[in-house]
Amino acid sequence: MTAARRRLTSRTRLLIWVIIPAAILVFAAANIHLVYVAINSQPDCVPHLKDAGENGRYRAAKSAC
């Protein structure tokens, strides 16, 4: 029974050593993708108020268009 128990423990250790780095790799890849998309995407200009608003209406702080 101890040999089977030892084999199960080694399988569990191997599984842990595979799953944890894979999860870290997926997490890092997702973050790299988010940074890449944030840097390389530029949204189109949208219509907005350019003058000071009345009655608390919001406007763009600094227009890029």
Stockholm file with secondary structure:
# STOCKHOLM 1.0

chainA/1-65         MTAARRRLTSRTRLLIWVIIPAAILVFAAANIHLVYVAINSQPDCVPHLKDAGENGRYRAAKSAC
#=GR chainA/1-65 SS CHHHHHHHHHHHHHHHHHHHHHHHHHHHHHHHHHHHHHHHCCCCCCCCCCSCCSTTCCCCSSCCC
#=GC SS_cons        CHHHHHHHHHHHHHHHHHHHHHHHHHHHHHHHHHHHHHHHCCCCCCCCCCSCCSTTCCCCSSCCC
//
